[in-house]
Amino acid sequence: MSVVPTSVPTGTRIWLAAGVTDMRKGFTGLGALVLVTLARN
């Protein structure tokens, strides 16, 4: 595994979730899934 240094502005919130991801949905489909999941919470 490699580490890539990056600059993230102070106060930026990053959310990570471990689990299986179906990349066949593409980024549009995955983004929609995130919005639906966040709306439930």
Buried (B, 14 or more C-beta within 10 A) or exposed (E): EEEEEEEEEEEEEEEEEEEEEEEEEEEEEBEEEEEEEEEEE
